[in-house]
């Protein structure tokens, strides 16, 4: 035994327990989380699960030329959560916090934004409403409408909060008055577009349909998104109709909503004669979240942005403008690959609009759309336009990778601290002498063994990383992970697949070379630098079988690189400074130069018994 002194034993064991506890607790937490959620940890890596960060763009609005959103959530000292309202410059990404703060107990009660003209409300799942007035939040008696959660903004109609919804008979206008949302009627001509939609094969107008209203200089511009097509008209001409009574009468007679739509429609009326125009006849493919068609305002005039090829490796966005009553394509731009959610916002004066795009891995891009065309803003891709929360995090889907690397670095750091502490105790309490027959050598110290192992690990993975970097230089990793996530073809996928095979071969080749060196000569690159050598306990070359055994058990010594205490404890407490792999392989690690020492003198005998290791001072 290297030492039986209580101080040595106590110090070694306490170091092992204290520095292993965080690693064991962390491993237990991972296992327990996987068991309780019935999910493994691998789905949290980029590209290994269908992750859509559509919530990043949800409920964005613009006020005084600044984006308003409520994504910044933090917990206060009382245990409650606070949401701060952020104003962000969409051009630069610079942000400021408004003095107003919303508090809630947690869970699903966080607040969302609802824009209505130049007024802004914030509401929770518990139907608590506050209105932002002069930078301060004032309680409001506004009631929640189901379409608010769908990101549909409102508008002011005759001084009252209003919004538009869709039904099979057309676009329905609802206004909030006397503490209740009330139906005012349908938009003139919208029931004919409903007929046109059904004649083109749509089952009903609720499928892929939603309206948008943009106010500009006191005028309402109504846009209707339907199955990848976009319709527009100026003004909201409401046709009063007792929809509720018609629906009740139809149902009492065994009818349905389609019968109501037929009753409201006027025969042989052309919807486009009622002020409606269609941006283009070719529909766009739908997005997983958000929409492929967007309503804009440019120079005080209506515009539209339509995205094509969302399911290809080269999606394209087209900008259309209304010129003399005819929609014409103005410009186009390549859209980031993997885009799955979108949002468009027009400024209050209608001079320009902003377009936000979010990929499946959380990469965000913002564009300014004006009379000169489409321009990416300075805060794009770093998510600066989404405020401090996302600006500090970068791409959200990459955070698990950094977390895993941090955990590996943390556990490696604890192992180094534990090893250095144990080495100091061994240096103070034990001696490295080892003898077999007439030969005497010095055993390798724990410190130099640890350095040698780290050098070997760095050689294996450093060389593989260099090969991987060389083969994948210039790869757009965000697009690659998006391709895996949305299962689309992209040029980066075969390149990375080929690089992964080469890296695996590289790791295998370097590992086999290190293994062969140790089996043949007892050294590895790390041991050669540190002046160490692996031999049998008989001081003869260890051979392939012994090296294979000790290297397989290394993963037990290192706790699969999560907890190094088993190997450190074994070296500190065994007679020959052997880790578990050495015990299984019947090997020891010695200082190379000590092999050249002269043999022991034998007075009275020709062969001496092996001497013990770790003699006390």
FIVOMAR-815031 format. One line per field, with one value per residue (C-alpha): x, y, z; residue in three letters; residue number from 1. Coordinates in steps of 0.1 Angstrom, whole numbers. Each point is the difference from the previous one (the first is absolute). Layout:
<rs>
xx (X | ...)
yy (Y | ...)
zz (Z | ...)
code (ALA | ...)
pos (NUM | ...)
</rs>
This chain:
<rs>
xx (0 | 14 | -9 | -22 | 2 | -34 | 7 | 8 | -30 | -23 | 12 | -2 | -35 | -13 | 14 | -17 | -33 | -2 | 12 | -21 | -33 | -8 | 7 | -21 | -28 | 0 | 0 | -29 | -19 | 4 | -11 | -29 | -11 | 2 | -20 | -27 | -5 | 5 | 25 | 37 | 25 | 8 | -32 | 12 | 29 | -4 | -16 | -10 | -36 | -26 | 6 | -18 | 7 | -32 | -7 | 30 | -20 | -34 | -19 | 26 | -13 | 15 | -6 | 18 | 23 | 11 | -8 | -20 | 1 | 0 | 25 | 22 | -11 | 18 | -8 | 1 | 10 | -36 | -1 | -23 | 8 | 3 | -4 | 16 | -11 | 28 | 2 | 25 | 13 | -6 | 29 | 28 | -13 | 5 | -26 | -13 | -23 | -31 | -7 | -32 | 3 | -25 | 0 | -15 | 4 | 15 | -14 | -19 | -10 | 27 | -13 | -3 | -4 | -31 | 3 | -30 | 7 | 23 | -10 | 17 | -15 | 17 | -20 | 6 | -16 | -20 | -16 | 17 | 3 | 23 | 3 | 32 | -6 | 29 | 24 | -20 | -24 | -36 | -25 | -26 | -34 | 6 | -11 | 20 | -9 | 10 | 18 | 24 | 20 | 3 | 21 | -28 | 3 | -30 | -9 | -21 | -34 | -21 | 23 | -6 | 24 | -9 | 13 | -10 | -5 | -9 | -30 | -13 | -21 | 29 | 18 | -18 | 6 | -2 | 2 | 5 | -27 | -18 | 23 | -6 | 12 | -29 | -4 | -6 | -4 | 20 | 24 | -16 | 10 | 17 | -28 | 7 | 37 | -13 | -19 | 31 | 20 | -24 | -2 | 37 | -1 | 3 | -22 | -9 | 13 | 14 | 27 | 33 | -19 | 7 | -5 | 23 | -10 | 26 | -9 | 18 | -8 | -36 | -6 | -5 | 17 | -15 | 21 | -14 | 24 | -15 | 17 | 32 | -18 | -4 | -29 | -2 | -25 | -1 | -24 | -23 | -35 | -21 | -32 | -23 | -15 | -15 | 25 | -9 | -37 | 6 | 23 | -25 | -28 | 21 | 9 | -36 | -9 | 29 | 24 | 35 | 24 | 2 | -37 | 5 | 28 | -23 | -27 | 23 | 16 | -15 | -3 | 23 | 20 | 36 | 21 | 26 | -26 | -5 | 35 | 19 | 33 | 21 | 38 | 6 | -18 | 27 | -2 | 30 | 7 | -9 | 25 | 1 | -7 | -8 | -9 | 15 | -20 | 5 | -18 | 22 | 0 | 26 | 0 | -36 | -12 | -9 | 27 | 3 | 29 | -5 | 25 | 4 | 21 | -2 | 4 | 31 | 36 | -4 | -32 | -6 | -21 | -18 | -11 | -31 | -14 | -34 | 5 | -31 | -22 | 23 | 24 | 35 | 31 | 25 | 30 | 10 | 25 | 14 | -16 | 22 | -2 | -21 | -23 | -32 | -17 | -4 | -15 | -5 | -6 | -7 | 10 | -28 | 6 | 0 | 33 | 17 | -4 | 21 | 1 | 12 | 10 | 9 | 16 | -9 | 32 | -8 | 21 | -17 | 2 | -15 | -5 | -11 | -23 | -3 | -3 | 36 | -5 | 8 | 30 | 12 | 3 | 32 | -16 | -9 | 11 | 12 | -36 | 8 | -34 | -16 | 14 | 26 | -12 | 7 | 29 | 20 | -9 | 8 | -17 | -23 | 4 | 38 | -4 | -2 | 34 | 17 | -17 | 13 | 35 | -2 | -9 | 29 | 24 | -14 | 4 | 35 | 9 | -12 | 20 | 32 | -6 | -5 | 31 | 22 | -12 | 6 | 34 | 10 | -10 | 18 | 32 | -1 | -9 | 14 | 31 | 0 | 25 | -9 | 22 | -2 | 28 | 33 | -16 | -13 | -20 | -20 | -37 | -15 | -17 | -38 | 7 | 21 | -23 | -29 | 19 | 10 | -36 | -13 | 26 | -10 | -37 | 8 | 20 | -28 | -28 | 21 | 12 | -36 | -12 | 26 | -10 | -37 | 6 | 20 | -27 | -29 | 16 | -25 | -30 | -31 | -6 | -33 | -13 | 13 | -18 | -31 | 2 | 1 | -28 | -25 | 13 | 9 | 28 | 29 | 35 | 16 | -16 | 21 | 32 | -5 | -9 | 32 | 20 | -15 | 12 | 35 | 1 | -11 | 27 | 25 | -9 | 2 | 34 | 16 | -14 | 13 | 34 | 1 | -11 | 27 | 27 | -9 | -3 | 34 | 21 | -21 | -3 | -25 | 7 | -12 | 21 | 30 | -2 | -5 | 28 | -23 | -3 | -25 | 14 | -12 | 5 | 29 | 15 | -3 | -18 | -38 | -11 | -33 | -23 | 10 | -3 | -34 | -12 | 13 | -14 | -34 | -2 | 12 | -36 | -9 | 30 | -12 | -37 | -6 | 19 | -26 | 16 | 37 | -1 | 1 | 33 | 15 | -10 | 14 | 34 | 1 | -9 | 15 | 34 | 15 | -18 | -23 | -33 | -27 | 11 | 36 | -13 | -20 | 29 | 27 | 19 | 17 | 12 | 36 | 24 | 20 | 33 | -2 | 3 | 36 | 10 | 24 | -15 | -4 | 29 | -8 | 19 | -6 | -25 | -1 | -37 | -18 | -37 | -20 | 0 | -31 | -10 | -9 | 24 | -8 | 24)
yy (0 | 34 | 14 | -10 | 33 | 14 | 34 | -14 | -23 | 27 | 26 | -23 | -12 | 35 | 14 | -28 | 4 | 38 | 4 | -29 | 11 | 27 | -25 | -27 | 24 | 13 | -35 | -9 | 31 | -9 | -36 | 10 | 27 | -26 | -25 | 25 | 16 | -34 | 19 | -6 | 29 | -4 | 16 | 33 | 2 | 21 | -18 | -30 | 11 | 21 | 33 | 31 | 33 | 16 | 16 | 23 | 20 | -4 | 32 | 24 | 35 | 34 | 33 | 33 | -18 | -25 | -37 | -8 | -34 | -18 | -29 | 11 | -20 | -2 | -11 | 25 | -6 | -7 | -30 | 16 | 6 | 34 | 9 | 32 | 18 | 6 | 26 | -11 | 20 | -24 | 16 | -3 | -24 | 25 | -4 | 17 | -12 | 19 | 7 | -21 | -35 | -28 | -25 | -35 | -32 | -20 | -29 | 10 | 34 | 20 | 30 | 5 | 31 | 10 | 30 | 19 | 31 | 22 | -16 | -30 | -24 | -28 | -30 | -32 | -35 | 10 | 28 | 29 | 30 | 30 | 29 | 18 | 37 | 25 | -28 | -11 | -30 | 7 | -27 | -5 | -16 | -13 | -36 | -27 | -11 | -35 | 15 | 20 | -32 | -5 | 32 | 19 | 37 | 22 | 35 | 29 | 2 | 31 | 4 | -36 | -29 | -24 | -30 | -22 | -37 | -25 | -22 | -20 | 30 | 24 | 24 | 10 | 33 | -1 | 31 | 2 | 21 | -1 | -27 | -25 | -8 | 5 | -10 | 30 | -19 | -12 | 19 | 9 | -25 | -24 | -26 | -2 | -7 | -28 | -13 | 4 | -19 | -28 | -2 | -5 | -30 | 14 | -19 | 32 | 35 | -10 | -21 | 20 | 32 | 31 | 38 | 29 | 37 | 27 | 36 | 28 | 37 | -7 | -26 | -38 | -25 | -34 | -31 | -35 | -30 | -31 | -33 | 18 | 28 | 36 | 23 | 37 | 28 | 36 | 8 | -22 | 3 | -20 | -15 | -3 | -34 | -20 | -29 | -15 | -1 | -14 | -27 | -9 | -2 | -21 | -25 | -3 | -11 | -25 | 23 | 10 | 29 | -6 | 7 | 33 | 9 | -7 | 21 | 29 | -2 | 19 | -19 | 8 | 27 | 3 | 4 | 20 | 25 | 8 | 15 | -33 | -7 | -31 | 4 | -30 | -31 | -25 | -11 | -3 | -31 | 2 | 3 | -23 | 32 | 35 | 7 | 1 | 32 | 33 | 33 | 31 | 37 | 18 | 38 | 1 | -25 | -37 | -26 | -38 | -24 | -36 | -28 | -29 | -32 | -3 | -38 | 4 | 9 | 34 | 18 | 33 | 30 | 22 | 36 | 12 | 35 | 13 | 23 | 16 | -27 | -28 | -21 | -1 | -17 | 26 | -21 | -33 | -13 | -34 | -12 | -17 | -38 | -17 | 29 | -13 | 31 | 35 | 33 | 34 | 33 | 34 | 33 | 23 | 25 | -28 | 12 | -34 | -34 | -26 | -37 | -25 | -36 | -28 | -33 | -33 | 3 | 35 | 20 | 34 | 24 | 35 | 19 | 36 | 3 | 34 | 17 | -9 | -38 | -25 | 5 | -21 | 20 | 2 | -19 | -30 | -36 | 9 | 4 | 35 | 12 | -23 | 17 | -8 | -36 | -13 | 24 | -15 | -36 | 0 | -29 | -16 | -36 | 2 | 6 | -37 | -6 | 28 | -14 | -35 | 13 | 20 | -31 | -19 | 28 | 2 | -37 | 0 | 30 | -18 | -31 | 22 | 16 | -34 | -15 | 29 | -1 | -38 | 4 | 25 | -25 | -28 | 21 | 8 | -34 | -26 | -10 | -12 | -29 | -33 | -31 | -33 | -25 | 19 | 30 | 31 | 27 | 31 | 0 | 28 | 28 | 6 | 35 | -11 | -29 | 24 | 24 | -28 | -13 | 35 | 4 | -33 | 10 | 34 | -18 | -23 | 26 | 29 | -17 | -11 | 35 | 14 | -25 | 8 | 37 | -3 | -21 | 22 | 35 | 24 | -22 | 19 | -20 | 17 | -11 | -35 | -4 | 15 | -26 | -28 | 16 | 7 | -31 | 19 | -5 | 25 | 0 | 0 | -34 | -23 | 20 | -3 | -37 | -7 | 21 | -20 | -33 | 14 | 13 | -34 | -17 | 26 | -7 | -37 | 2 | 23 | -21 | -32 | 16 | 11 | -35 | -17 | 23 | -8 | -37 | -2 | 26 | 9 | 36 | 24 | 35 | 14 | -25 | 7 | 37 | -5 | -26 | -30 | -35 | -28 | -35 | -32 | -3 | -22 | 30 | -17 | 14 | 0 | -14 | 3 | -19 | 20 | 33 | -9 | -9 | 32 | 23 | -16 | 4 | 37 | 10 | -15 | 19 | 32 | -6 | 5 | 33 | 13 | -10 | -8 | -10 | -38 | 1 | 26 | -19 | -33 | 16 | 17 | -31 | -29 | -15 | 8 | 32 | -19 | 11 | -26 | -5 | -7 | -25 | -19 | 2 | -8 | 32 | 29 | 34 | 9 | 28 | -9 | 12 | -22 | -31 | 9 | -1 | -27 | -32 | -5 | -17 | -33 | -9 | -36 | -8 | 0 | 9 | 25 | 1 | 29 | 30 | 19 | 34 | 31 | -2 | 26 | 28)
zz (0 | -8 | 34 | 29 | 18 | 10 | -14 | -34 | -2 | 13 | -25 | -30 | 8 | 9 | -33 | -19 | 16 | -1 | -36 | -12 | 15 | -26 | -28 | 16 | 7 | -35 | -15 | 23 | -10 | -37 | 5 | 22 | -26 | -28 | 21 | 11 | -34 | -19 | -23 | -5 | 0 | -37 | -14 | 16 | -25 | -31 | -29 | 20 | 7 | -18 | 18 | -13 | 17 | -13 | 34 | -6 | -26 | 17 | 9 | -12 | -6 | -8 | 18 | -7 | -25 | 27 | 4 | 31 | 16 | 33 | -2 | 29 | 30 | 34 | 35 | 28 | 37 | 9 | -23 | -25 | -36 | -17 | -36 | -12 | -31 | -25 | -27 | -27 | -29 | -30 | -19 | 26 | 25 | 29 | 27 | 31 | 28 | 7 | 36 | -1 | 14 | 1 | 29 | 0 | 21 | -29 | -21 | -31 | 13 | -19 | -19 | -37 | -21 | -20 | -24 | -10 | -21 | 21 | 32 | 18 | 24 | 20 | 11 | 18 | -1 | 31 | -21 | 18 | -23 | 2 | -24 | -7 | 4 | 0 | 9 | 30 | 3 | 9 | 9 | -28 | -2 | -35 | -4 | -18 | -35 | -12 | -31 | 22 | 7 | -38 | -3 | -18 | 7 | 4 | -13 | 12 | -17 | 10 | 30 | 13 | 1 | -29 | -18 | -29 | 0 | -27 | -5 | -29 | -11 | -1 | 22 | 32 | 18 | 38 | 23 | 38 | 16 | 33 | 14 | -28 | -35 | -24 | -37 | -22 | -33 | -30 | -22 | -33 | -28 | 24 | -3 | -38 | 7 | 22 | -30 | -22 | 25 | 2 | -37 | -2 | 23 | 35 | 25 | 18 | 6 | 34 | -16 | 0 | 1 | 21 | -6 | 7 | 4 | -3 | 8 | -18 | 0 | 12 | -26 | 5 | -23 | 2 | -10 | -1 | 0 | -13 | -10 | -10 | -19 | 11 | -7 | 7 | 1 | 13 | 27 | 22 | -13 | 25 | -13 | 31 | 3 | 28 | -4 | 34 | -8 | -35 | 15 | 27 | -26 | -23 | 27 | 12 | -36 | -1 | -19 | 6 | -5 | -38 | -2 | 18 | -25 | -29 | 16 | 4 | -35 | -29 | -32 | -29 | 19 | -8 | 32 | -19 | -10 | 37 | 4 | 6 | -19 | 0 | 4 | -23 | -11 | 9 | 36 | 23 | 20 | 37 | 29 | 30 | 21 | -12 | -36 | -34 | -9 | 18 | -1 | -1 | -5 | -20 | -7 | 14 | -26 | 4 | -8 | 5 | 6 | -11 | 6 | -24 | 2 | 38 | -4 | -22 | 7 | -17 | 13 | -17 | 13 | -25 | 7 | -18 | -2 | -11 | -30 | -16 | 13 | -12 | 21 | -14 | 13 | 12 | 12 | 15 | 25 | 11 | 33 | 26 | -3 | 26 | 6 | 17 | 15 | -11 | 11 | -18 | 16 | -16 | 16 | 11 | -28 | -26 | -15 | 5 | 15 | 18 | -7 | 27 | -9 | 24 | -9 | 16 | 22 | 12 | -24 | -4 | -29 | -4 | -32 | -8 | -30 | -15 | -34 | -8 | 6 | 27 | 23 | 29 | 32 | 22 | 29 | -22 | 6 | 35 | 11 | 12 | -12 | 25 | 30 | 27 | 7 | -35 | -8 | 29 | -9 | -37 | -19 | 26 | -14 | 5 | 38 | 8 | -17 | 20 | 31 | -6 | -8 | 33 | 19 | -15 | 8 | 35 | 7 | -15 | 22 | 31 | -10 | -4 | 34 | 16 | -17 | 10 | 36 | 2 | -16 | 27 | 27 | -18 | -3 | 37 | 14 | -25 | -19 | -36 | 3 | -16 | -3 | -17 | 2 | -2 | -17 | 17 | -18 | 9 | -6 | -20 | 20 | -2 | -13 | -30 | -7 | -2 | -23 | -23 | -2 | -8 | -27 | -16 | 1 | -16 | -27 | -9 | 0 | -10 | -32 | -7 | 5 | -23 | -27 | 5 | -1 | -32 | -17 | 11 | -2 | -14 | 10 | 11 | 32 | 7 | -34 | 6 | 33 | -16 | -28 | 26 | 20 | -29 | -20 | -31 | -25 | 3 | -15 | 35 | 10 | -23 | 8 | 38 | -4 | -19 | 25 | 29 | -16 | -5 | 36 | 13 | -20 | 12 | 37 | -6 | -17 | 26 | 28 | -15 | -5 | 36 | 11 | -21 | 13 | 36 | -7 | -18 | 18 | 31 | -10 | -15 | -13 | 34 | 20 | -22 | 7 | 37 | 3 | 9 | -11 | 4 | 9 | 16 | 38 | -9 | -18 | -33 | -31 | 6 | -34 | -18 | 24 | 30 | -18 | -13 | 34 | 17 | -27 | 0 | 38 | -4 | -5 | 34 | 15 | -16 | 5 | -37 | 3 | 25 | 33 | 3 | 37 | -5 | -18 | 23 | 32 | -14 | -8 | 34 | 21 | -20 | 8 | -34 | -9 | -24 | -12 | -6 | -36 | 12 | 25 | -27 | -25 | 27 | -11 | 17 | -12 | 7 | -7 | -31 | 12 | 31 | -22 | -6 | 37 | 10 | 14 | 37 | 18 | 16 | 31 | 9 | -27 | -38 | -4 | 23 | 6 | -15 | 23 | 10 | -13 | 18 | 30 | 27 | 6)
code (UNK | UNK | UNK | UNK | UNK | UNK | UNK | UNK | UNK | UNK | UNK | UNK | UNK | UNK | UNK | UNK | UNK | UNK | UNK | UNK | UNK | UNK | UNK | UNK | UNK | UNK | UNK | UNK | UNK | UNK | UNK | UNK | UNK | UNK | UNK | UNK | UNK | UNK | UNK | UNK | UNK | UNK | UNK | UNK | UNK | UNK | UNK | UNK | UNK | UNK | UNK | UNK | UNK | UNK | UNK | UNK | UNK | UNK | UNK | UNK | UNK | UNK | UNK | UNK | UNK | UNK | UNK | UNK | UNK | UNK | UNK | UNK | UNK | UNK | UNK | UNK | UNK | UNK | UNK | UNK | UNK | UNK | UNK | UNK | UNK | UNK | UNK | UNK | UNK | UNK | UNK | UNK | UNK | UNK | UNK | UNK | UNK | UNK | UNK | UNK | UNK | UNK | UNK | UNK | UNK | UNK | UNK | UNK | UNK | UNK | UNK | UNK | UNK | UNK | UNK | UNK | UNK | UNK | UNK | UNK | UNK | UNK | UNK | UNK | UNK | UNK | UNK | UNK | UNK | UNK | UNK | UNK | UNK | UNK | UNK | UNK | UNK | UNK | UNK | UNK | UNK | UNK | UNK | UNK | UNK | UNK | UNK | UNK | UNK | UNK | UNK | UNK | UNK | UNK | UNK | UNK | UNK | UNK | UNK | UNK | UNK | UNK | UNK | UNK | UNK | UNK | UNK | UNK | UNK | UNK | UNK | UNK | UNK | UNK | UNK | UNK | UNK | UNK | UNK | UNK | UNK | UNK | UNK | UNK | UNK | UNK | UNK | UNK | UNK | UNK | UNK | UNK | UNK | UNK | UNK | UNK | UNK | UNK | UNK | UNK | UNK | UNK | UNK | UNK | UNK | UNK | UNK | UNK | UNK | UNK | UNK | UNK | UNK | UNK | UNK | UNK | UNK | UNK | UNK | UNK | UNK | UNK | UNK | UNK | UNK | UNK | UNK | UNK | UNK | UNK | UNK | UNK | UNK | UNK | UNK | UNK | UNK | UNK | UNK | UNK | UNK | UNK | UNK | UNK | UNK | UNK | UNK | UNK | UNK | UNK | UNK | UNK | UNK | UNK | UNK | UNK | UNK | UNK | UNK | UNK | UNK | UNK | UNK | UNK | UNK | UNK | UNK | UNK | UNK | UNK | UNK | UNK | UNK | UNK | UNK | UNK | UNK | UNK | UNK | UNK | UNK | UNK | UNK | UNK | UNK | UNK | UNK | UNK | UNK | UNK | UNK | UNK | UNK | UNK | UNK | UNK | UNK | UNK | UNK | UNK | UNK | UNK | UNK | UNK | UNK | UNK | UNK | UNK | UNK | UNK | UNK | UNK | UNK | UNK | UNK | UNK | UNK | UNK | UNK | UNK | UNK | UNK | UNK | UNK | UNK | UNK | UNK | UNK | UNK | UNK | UNK | UNK | UNK | UNK | UNK | UNK | UNK | UNK | UNK | UNK | UNK | UNK | UNK | UNK | UNK | UNK | UNK | UNK | UNK | UNK | UNK | UNK | UNK | UNK | UNK | UNK | UNK | UNK | UNK | UNK | UNK | UNK | UNK | UNK | UNK | UNK | UNK | UNK | UNK | UNK | UNK | UNK | UNK | UNK | UNK | UNK | UNK | UNK | UNK | UNK | UNK | UNK | UNK | UNK | UNK | UNK | UNK | UNK | UNK | UNK | UNK | UNK | UNK | UNK | UNK | UNK | UNK | UNK | UNK | UNK | UNK | UNK | UNK | UNK | UNK | UNK | UNK | UNK | UNK | UNK | UNK | UNK | UNK | UNK | UNK | UNK | UNK | UNK | UNK | UNK | UNK | UNK | UNK | UNK | UNK | UNK | UNK | UNK | UNK | UNK | UNK | UNK | UNK | UNK | UNK | UNK | UNK | UNK | UNK | UNK | UNK | UNK | UNK | UNK | UNK | UNK | UNK | UNK | UNK | UNK | UNK | UNK | UNK | UNK | UNK | UNK | UNK | UNK | UNK | UNK | UNK | UNK | UNK | UNK | UNK | UNK | UNK | UNK | UNK | UNK | UNK | UNK | UNK | UNK | UNK | UNK | UNK | UNK | UNK | UNK | UNK | UNK | UNK | UNK | UNK | UNK | UNK | UNK | UNK | UNK | UNK | UNK | UNK | UNK | UNK | UNK | UNK | UNK | UNK | UNK | UNK | UNK | UNK | UNK | UNK | UNK | UNK | UNK | UNK | UNK | UNK | UNK | UNK | UNK | UNK | UNK | UNK | UNK | UNK | UNK | UNK | UNK | UNK | UNK | UNK | UNK | UNK | UNK | UNK | UNK | UNK | UNK | UNK | UNK | UNK | UNK | UNK | UNK | UNK | UNK | UNK | UNK | UNK | UNK | UNK | UNK | UNK | UNK | UNK | UNK | UNK | UNK | UNK | UNK | UNK | UNK | UNK | UNK | UNK | UNK | UNK | UNK | UNK | UNK | UNK | UNK | UNK | UNK | UNK | UNK | UNK | UNK | UNK | UNK | UNK | UNK | UNK | UNK | UNK | UNK | UNK | UNK | UNK | UNK | UNK | UNK | UNK | UNK | UNK | UNK | UNK | UNK | UNK | UNK | UNK | UNK | UNK | UNK | UNK | UNK | UNK | UNK | UNK | UNK | UNK | UNK | UNK | UNK | UNK | UNK | UNK | UNK | UNK | UNK | UNK | UNK | UNK)
pos (1 | 2 | 3 | 4 | 5 | 6 | 7 | 8 | 9 | 10 | 11 | 12 | 13 | 14 | 15 | 16 | 17 | 18 | 19 | 20 | 21 | 22 | 23 | 24 | 25 | 26 | 27 | 28 | 29 | 30 | 31 | 32 | 33 | 34 | 35 | 36 | 37 | 38 | 39 | 40 | 41 | 42 | 43 | 44 | 45 | 46 | 47 | 48 | 49 | 50 | 51 | 52 | 53 | 54 | 55 | 56 | 57 | 58 | 59 | 60 | 61 | 62 | 63 | 64 | 65 | 66 | 67 | 68 | 69 | 70 | 71 | 72 | 73 | 74 | 75 | 76 | 77 | 78 | 79 | 80 | 81 | 82 | 83 | 84 | 85 | 86 | 87 | 88 | 89 | 90 | 91 | 92 | 93 | 94 | 95 | 96 | 97 | 98 | 99 | 100 | 101 | 102 | 103 | 104 | 105 | 106 | 107 | 108 | 109 | 110 | 111 | 112 | 113 | 114 | 115 | 116 | 117 | 118 | 119 | 120 | 121 | 122 | 123 | 124 | 125 | 126 | 127 | 128 | 129 | 130 | 131 | 132 | 133 | 134 | 135 | 136 | 137 | 138 | 139 | 140 | 141 | 142 | 143 | 144 | 145 | 146 | 147 | 148 | 149 | 150 | 151 | 152 | 153 | 154 | 155 | 156 | 157 | 158 | 159 | 160 | 161 | 162 | 163 | 164 | 165 | 166 | 167 | 168 | 169 | 170 | 171 | 172 | 173 | 174 | 175 | 176 | 177 | 178 | 179 | 180 | 181 | 182 | 183 | 184 | 185 | 186 | 187 | 188 | 189 | 190 | 191 | 192 | 193 | 194 | 195 | 196 | 197 | 198 | 199 | 200 | 201 | 202 | 203 | 204 | 205 | 206 | 207 | 208 | 209 | 210 | 211 | 212 | 213 | 214 | 215 | 216 | 217 | 218 | 219 | 220 | 221 | 222 | 223 | 224 | 225 | 226 | 227 | 228 | 229 | 230 | 231 | 232 | 233 | 234 | 235 | 236 | 237 | 238 | 239 | 240 | 241 | 242 | 243 | 244 | 245 | 246 | 247 | 248 | 249 | 250 | 251 | 252 | 253 | 254 | 255 | 256 | 257 | 258 | 259 | 260 | 261 | 262 | 263 | 264 | 265 | 266 | 267 | 268 | 269 | 270 | 271 | 272 | 273 | 274 | 275 | 276 | 277 | 278 | 279 | 280 | 281 | 282 | 283 | 284 | 285 | 286 | 287 | 288 | 289 | 290 | 291 | 292 | 293 | 294 | 295 | 296 | 297 | 298 | 299 | 300 | 301 | 302 | 303 | 304 | 305 | 306 | 307 | 308 | 309 | 310 | 311 | 312 | 313 | 314 | 315 | 316 | 317 | 318 | 319 | 320 | 321 | 322 | 323 | 324 | 325 | 326 | 327 | 328 | 329 | 330 | 331 | 332 | 333 | 334 | 335 | 336 | 337 | 338 | 339 | 340 | 341 | 342 | 343 | 344 | 345 | 346 | 347 | 348 | 349 | 350 | 351 | 352 | 353 | 354 | 355 | 356 | 357 | 358 | 359 | 360 | 361 | 362 | 363 | 364 | 365 | 366 | 367 | 368 | 369 | 370 | 371 | 372 | 373 | 374 | 375 | 376 | 377 | 378 | 379 | 380 | 381 | 382 | 383 | 384 | 385 | 386 | 387 | 388 | 389 | 390 | 391 | 392 | 393 | 394 | 395 | 396 | 397 | 398 | 399 | 400 | 401 | 402 | 403 | 404 | 405 | 406 | 407 | 408 | 409 | 410 | 411 | 412 | 413 | 414 | 415 | 416 | 417 | 418 | 419 | 420 | 421 | 422 | 423 | 424 | 425 | 426 | 427 | 428 | 429 | 430 | 431 | 432 | 433 | 434 | 435 | 436 | 437 | 438 | 439 | 440 | 441 | 442 | 443 | 444 | 445 | 446 | 447 | 448 | 449 | 450 | 451 | 452 | 453 | 454 | 455 | 456 | 457 | 458 | 459 | 460 | 461 | 462 | 463 | 464 | 465 | 466 | 467 | 468 | 469 | 470 | 471 | 472 | 473 | 474 | 475 | 476 | 477 | 478 | 479 | 480 | 481 | 482 | 483 | 484 | 485 | 486 | 487 | 488 | 489 | 490 | 491 | 492 | 493 | 494 | 495 | 496 | 497 | 498 | 499 | 500 | 501 | 502 | 503 | 504 | 505 | 506 | 507 | 508 | 509 | 510 | 511 | 512 | 513 | 514 | 515 | 516 | 517 | 518 | 519 | 520 | 521 | 522 | 523 | 524 | 525 | 526 | 527 | 528 | 529 | 530 | 531 | 532 | 533 | 534 | 535 | 536 | 537 | 538 | 539 | 540 | 541 | 542 | 543 | 544 | 545 | 546 | 547 | 548 | 549 | 550 | 551 | 552 | 553 | 554 | 555 | 556 | 557 | 558 | 559 | 560 | 561 | 562 | 563 | 564 | 565 | 566 | 567 | 568 | 569 | 570 | 571 | 572 | 573 | 574 | 575 | 576 | 577 | 578 | 579 | 580 | 581 | 582 | 583 | 584 | 585 | 586 | 587 | 588 | 589 | 590 | 591 | 592 | 593 | 594 | 595 | 596 | 597 | 598 | 599 | 600 | 601 | 602 | 603 | 604 | 605 | 606 | 607 | 608 | 609 | 610 | 611 | 612 | 613 | 614 | 615 | 616 | 617)
</rs>
